[in-house]
Amino acid sequence: MEIIQSIVPKSVKNVRPGIAMSPKYITIHNTANEKADAMAHAKYLLNGAGGASKSWHFTVDDKVIVQHLPTNEVGWHAGDGRGPGNMSSIGVEICEHKGIDFEKAVQNAAWLVRKLMAEH
């Protein structure tokens, strides 16, 4: 499966803090957003996440995987500030918008996790 690169610019500090990381974990969440697919989440992060300090490395839906941050940089996705969730893990969000084939999205996420585990 192809991974679409939509890397947030370094200038968007609230989304891309630019802190180096050696990943030890992978944290998986669901988006809890009934209206947005992976590309919509990419646009959200590229546009500064509404000013919030939040980010993750990949968004996965039933059609695409989009990468937002390099895997060697911290994202703000685990809710633990500078704890191990943010400082040591790659964040993956699985979409759950209306009309999605959620099982396919989960399969795509599993493929991504296997790839990331092999790489890291």
C-alpha positions as CSV (number, residue, x, y, z in Angstrom):
1,M,0.0,0.0,0.0
2,E,1.2,3.5,-0.8
3,I,1.8,6.0,1.9
4,I,0.9,9.6,0.9
5,Q,3.3,12.1,2.2
6,S,1.6,15.2,3.7
7,I,4.4,16.3,6.1
8,V,3.5,19.4,8.2
9,P,6.0,22.2,7.7
10,K,8.5,22.8,10.5
11,S,7.1,26.3,10.9
12,V,3.8,24.9,12.3
13,K,5.3,24.4,15.8
14,N,2.0,23.6,17.6
15,V,1.6,20.6,15.3
16,R,5.2,19.7,14.5
17,P,7.3,20.5,17.6
18,G,10.5,19.3,15.9
19,I,11.7,17.3,18.9
20,A,13.9,14.3,17.9
21,M,12.6,10.9,18.9
22,S,13.8,7.3,18.7
23,P,10.4,5.4,18.6
24,K,9.9,2.5,21.0
25,Y,6.1,2.2,20.7
26,I,3.2,2.6,18.4
27,T,0.1,4.3,19.8
28,I,-3.2,3.6,17.9
29,H,-6.3,5.7,18.3
30,N,-9.6,6.2,16.4
31,T,-10.3,9.6,15.1
32,A,-13.8,9.9,16.7
33,N,-14.7,12.2,13.8
34,E,-17.7,11.1,11.8
35,K,-17.1,13.6,9.0
36,A,-13.5,13.3,8.0
37,D,-11.4,10.9,6.1
38,A,-7.6,10.7,6.1
39,M,-7.1,13.5,3.6
40,A,-9.4,15.8,5.6
41,H,-7.3,15.1,8.7
42,A,-4.1,15.9,6.7
43,K,-5.6,19.3,5.7
44,Y,-6.5,19.9,9.4
45,L,-3.0,19.4,10.5
46,L,-1.4,21.3,7.6
47,N,-3.7,24.2,8.5
48,G,-2.5,24.3,12.2
49,A,-5.0,22.0,13.9
50,G,-7.1,25.0,14.9
51,G,-4.3,26.3,17.0
52,A,-4.3,23.3,19.3
53,S,-1.1,21.4,20.2
54,K,-2.0,18.1,18.6
55,S,-0.5,15.9,16.0
56,W,0.2,12.3,15.0
57,H,2.3,10.6,12.5
58,F,-0.2,8.7,10.3
59,T,-4.0,8.8,9.5
60,V,-5.4,5.6,8.0
61,D,-8.8,5.1,6.3
62,D,-10.1,2.4,4.0
63,K,-8.5,3.9,0.9
64,V,-5.3,5.6,1.9
65,I,-2.6,6.1,4.6
66,V,-1.3,9.7,5.0
67,Q,1.9,10.5,6.8
68,H,2.0,13.9,8.6
69,L,5.2,13.8,10.7
70,P,8.6,12.1,10.3
71,T,8.8,9.0,12.5
72,N,11.9,10.3,14.1
73,E,10.1,13.3,15.5
74,V,7.7,13.7,18.5
75,G,3.9,14.2,17.9
76,W,1.4,15.4,20.4
77,H,-1.1,12.5,20.3
78,A,-1.0,10.6,23.6
79,G,-2.3,13.1,26.1
80,D,0.7,12.6,28.4
81,G,2.6,15.8,27.8
82,R,6.3,14.9,27.7
83,G,5.6,11.4,28.9
84,P,6.6,8.2,27.0
85,G,3.4,8.2,24.9
86,N,4.3,11.4,23.1
87,M,8.1,11.3,23.5
88,S,8.6,7.6,22.5
89,S,5.7,6.5,20.2
90,I,4.6,6.8,16.7
91,G,0.9,7.9,16.6
92,V,-1.5,6.3,14.2
93,E,-5.1,7.4,13.9
94,I,-7.7,5.2,12.3
95,C,-10.7,7.0,10.6
96,E,-14.2,6.1,11.5
97,H,-16.3,8.6,9.3
98,K,-19.7,7.7,8.0
99,G,-19.6,5.4,5.0
100,I,-16.1,4.0,5.7
101,D,-15.3,0.4,5.4
102,F,-14.0,0.3,8.9
103,E,-12.7,-3.3,8.7
104,K,-10.6,-2.3,5.7
105,A,-9.3,0.7,7.6
106,V,-8.2,-1.6,10.4
107,Q,-6.5,-3.9,7.9
108,N,-4.7,-1.0,6.4
109,A,-3.6,0.1,9.9
110,A,-2.4,-3.4,10.7
111,W,-0.3,-3.3,7.4
112,L,1.2,0.0,8.5
113,V,2.0,-1.2,12.0
114,R,3.8,-4.3,10.6
115,K,5.8,-2.0,8.3
116,L,6.7,0.4,11.1
117,M,7.7,-2.5,13.4
118,A,10.0,-3.9,10.7
119,E,11.6,-0.5,10.2
120,H,12.0,0.5,13.8
